[in-house]
Structure formats: structure tokens, C-alpha cells
Amino acid sequence: MDNSPEFQLFDDYLRSRGMKFSKPRRIILKLFLEGEDHKDIEKLVVEAKSIDSLISRSTVYRTMNLLADCGLADEINFSGNRKHFENLSKKKHHDHFFCTKCSSVGEFHHPMIEKLQEEVAQTKGFQITSHRMILYGICGNCK
């Protein structure tokens, strides 16, 4: 895992800023790349502390911000309560569903939605450089 492109990219990013790829940062990156696509930051704190009890909440938050700065993660605030981070290293553009009952996250992509957004922007003389769509509601499991 430490030889993955993501580890190399993060190591290069840290070195370019005079920072070290410390053991806590390695643990946090490894946990981030494993498992769920949309990591709840508080769950990540618990996971990191279970591996190394000396890893602080602030170390997790700072590391995740660094991962976002270098392009490996995207910070998403679905509910206003907790931050989630999404692994961008192997993902193409997509939009999200968020269940307001259980906080589950789903992904979708539809070419007609993308086309319609471009058409609306064009009619307003607007050039889209990026966008994010989150649909809020109740998932099938919670109905």
C-alpha cells in the first residue's frame, strides 16, 4: 500500500512543502483509502486512534485537509453536522444522494443532467468550471 500512486503523490506533496510523511499521516492515508467511499471524519478519528492512541483529532483533521489540498480527497458536508471526505484518486465526476435519516450516501451520474446544466449555463452566459449536486431525502432502507 505504501508504494501506491496515492502514497507517492502525498509524499511528493508534503516534501514540496517541507513537511514529513509521518507515521500518523501514513496511518490516516491508509485508512482513508480503505473501506467506505465517503469517510465520515469522526469515524476516521476513531479508526486512527484504535491503531495509534497518540493520533489526535487535530492530526486527523489537518491530514485530511492536506489530502484535499493535494487533490486526493474532496471535503463534502452533507448534513451540516459532520465532514465527509471522498477519495478522488479513482473517481470520475458524479453526484450524490444523502439520506437524512441514516446518513447513507449514494452516487449517481446521468448524462442528461450534465447536458441540461450546460444548456442552462449557456443561456445565462455562464461557464461552469465545476459543480456539486446533492439530493437529500430518505433512502430505500429507511422508507
C-alpha positions in Angstrom: 0.0 0.0 0.0 2.9 2.4 0.8 4.1 2.1 -2.8 0.7 3.1 -4.3 0.4 6.2 -6.5 -1.6 7.9 -3.8 1.1 7.4 -1.2 3.7 8.7 -3.7 1.6 11.7 -4.6 1.1 12.6 -1.0 4.7 12.1 -0.1 5.8 14.4 -3.0 3.2 17.0 -2.0 4.4 17.0 1.6 8.1 17.2 0.6 7.4 20.1 -1.7 6.1 22.0 1.3 8.9 20.9 3.6 6.7 18.5 5.6 7.3 14.9 6.6 5.3 11.9 5.8 5.0 10.8 9.4 3.7 7.5 10.7 0.3 9.1 11.8 -0.1 10.6 8.3 0.6 7.2 6.8 -2.0 5.5 9.0 -4.6 8.2 8.2 -4.0 7.9 4.5 -4.2 4.1 4.6 -7.5 4.3 6.5 -8.8 6.9 4.1 -8.1 4.8 1.1 -9.7 1.7 2.5 -13.3 1.0 3.0 -16.1 3.4 2.5 -16.1 5.8 -0.4 -17.3 8.7 1.7 -15.3 8.7 5.0 -17.0 10.4 8.0 -14.2 12.3 9.7 -15.3 11.4 13.2 -15.3 7.7 12.3 -11.8 8.2 10.8 -10.6 9.7 14.1 -11.9 6.7 16.0 -10.3 4.3 13.5 -6.9 6.1 13.6 -6.9 6.2 17.4 -7.6 2.4 17.5 -4.4 1.9 15.6 -2.3 4.5 17.4 -3.8 6.1 20.5 -1.4 9.0 20.2 -3.1 10.3 17.0 -5.1 13.3 17.9 -8.3 14.6 16.3 -6.5 17.7 15.1 -3.9 15.5 13.4 -6.6 13.7 11.5 -8.3 16.9 10.5 -5.0 18.5 9.4 -4.0 15.4 7.4 -7.4 15.3 5.7 -7.1 19.0 4.8 -3.6 18.2 3.3 -5.1 15.3 1.3 -7.7 17.7 0.0 -5.1 20.3 -0.9 -3.1 17.8 -2.9 -6.1 16.6 -4.8 -6.6 13.1 -3.3 -9.7 14.0 -1.2 -12.7 16.2 -1.6 -14.4 17.6 1.5 -18.2 17.2 1.5 -20.5 18.5 4.2 -23.7 16.5 3.5 -25.6 17.4 6.7 -24.0 20.4 8.2 -23.0 18.3 11.2 -20.1 16.3 10.1 -17.5 16.5 7.4 -17.0 13.6 5.0 -14.1 13.1 2.7 -14.3 11.4 -0.7 -11.4 9.6 -2.3 -10.8 11.3 -5.7 -7.9 9.2 -6.9 -10.0 6.7 -8.8 -13.3 8.5 -9.3 -14.9 10.3 -12.2 -17.4 13.1 -11.8 -20.6 12.1 -10.1 -23.4 13.5 -7.9 -24.8 12.3 -4.6 -27.9 11.1 -2.7 -27.9 11.7 1.0 -30.4 10.0 3.4 -31.4 12.4 6.1 -32.5 9.6 8.3 -29.5 7.2 8.4 -26.8 9.4 6.7 -26.1 6.9 4.0 -24.5 8.3 0.8 -25.2 7.1 -2.7 -23.6 8.2 -6.0 -25.1 8.7 -9.5 -24.2 10.2 -12.8 -26.7 10.9 -15.6 -25.6 12.5 -18.9 -28.9 14.3 -19.4 -28.5 16.1 -16.1 -25.0 17.2 -17.1 -26.2 18.3 -20.5 -29.1 20.3 -19.0 -26.8 22.1 -16.6 -24.5 23.1 -19.5 -27.6 24.3 -21.5 -28.8 26.4 -18.6 -25.4 27.9 -18.0 -25.0 28.7 -21.7 -28.4 30.6 -21.8 -27.1 32.7 -18.9 -23.7 33.3 -20.4 -22.1 31.3 -17.6 -19.1 28.9 -17.9 -19.2 26.0 -15.5 -15.8 25.1 -14.1 -17.1 22.6 -11.5 -20.2 21.7 -9.7 -21.6 19.5 -7.0 -25.2 18.2 -6.7 -26.5 16.5 -3.6 -30.1 15.2 -3.5 -31.5 15.0 0.1 -34.2 12.6 1.0 -35.0 9.1 2.5 -33.2 6.0 1.2 -35.0 2.8 0.3 -33.8 1.1 3.6 -35.3 3.9 5.7 -38.7 4.2 4.0 
